[in-house]
């Protein structure tokens, strides 16, 4: 069971990601935060255990509600 603090942090991060993605959709330019996320995701070595962890971590950013992080919007 998640604590109230963790749930509050997840909600806060969710709001930040929504704002970042809205800004990107409006301007077609990645903010510093999206740029860092982009570079972190494209540097994953697909031949190690790390990709599994990284893909699991992307669940924090890409959910059914925030599924606009596709190839066209990331590149």
Secondary structure per residue as TSV (DSSP state, phi and psi in degrees):
chain	resnum	aa	ss	phi	psi
A	1	X	-	360.0	131.1
A	2	X	-	-80.4	143.4
A	3	X	-	-78.8	164.7
A	4	X	H	-60.8	-37.3
A	5	X	H	-63.6	-44.7
A	6	X	H	-65.1	-42.5
A	7	X	H	-62.2	-39.9
A	8	X	H	-65.9	-39.5
A	9	X	H	-65.8	-42.1
A	10	X	H	-63.2	-40.4
A	11	X	H	-65.8	-41.2
A	12	X	H	-62.1	-46.9
A	13	X	H	-62.6	-39.2
A	14	X	H	-60.6	-42.9
A	15	X	H	-64.7	-40.1
A	16	X	H	-63.2	-46.1
A	17	X	H	-62.6	-41.1
A	18	X	H	-60.9	-42.7
A	19	X	H	-65.7	-43.2
A	20	X	H	-61.6	-44.3
A	21	X	H	-68.8	-37.2
A	22	X	H	-63.3	-42.2
A	23	X	H	-63.5	-43.3
A	24	X	H	-62.5	-44.4
A	25	X	H	-61.9	-33.6
A	26	X	H	-78.2	-37.2
A	27	X	H	-107.0	-16.9
A	28	X	S	61.4	22.9
A	29	X	-	-123.6	135.4
A	30	X	-	-79.3	136.5
A	31	X	-	-74.5	173.2
A	32	X	H	-58.4	-40.6
A	33	X	H	-65.5	-44.1
A	34	X	H	-67.6	-34.7
A	35	X	H	-63.7	-43.2
A	36	X	H	-64.1	-43.0
A	37	X	H	-62.8	-44.5
A	38	X	H	-56.9	-50.6
A	39	X	H	-65.9	-35.8
A	40	X	H	-64.6	-41.0
A	41	X	H	-72.5	-35.0
A	42	X	H	-81.2	-10.1
A	43	X	T	-95.9	7.7
A	44	X	-	-70.4	127.6
A	45	X	-	-79.1	115.6
A	46	X	T	-73.7	-1.2
A	47	X	T	-109.2	28.1
A	48	X	S	-140.2	179.4
A	49	X	T	-72.7	-24.3
A	50	X	H	-56.4	-37.6
A	51	X	H	-58.8	-35.0
A	52	X	H	-63.4	-44.8
A	53	X	H	-65.8	-42.3
A	54	X	H	-64.8	-43.0
A	55	X	H	-65.6	-35.2
A	56	X	H	-64.7	-40.8
A	57	X	H	-67.8	-29.1
A	58	X	H	-65.2	-17.5
A	59	X	T	-59.4	-21.1
A	60	X	T	-72.2	-24.6
A	61	X	T	-105.2	-35.8
A	62	X	-	-114.3	112.1
A	63	X	-	-130.0	-179.4
A	64	X	S	-59.9	-32.2
A	65	X	T	-81.1	-26.1
A	66	X	T	-121.3	61.8
A	67	X	-	-100.0	17.3
A	68	X	-	-84.8	3.1
A	69	X	-	-85.6	72.4
A	70	X	S	-107.8	-178.7
A	71	X	H	-56.0	-43.5
A	72	X	H	-67.2	-37.3
A	73	X	H	-82.8	-20.0
A	74	X	H	-88.6	-37.7
A	75	X	-	-75.7	360.0
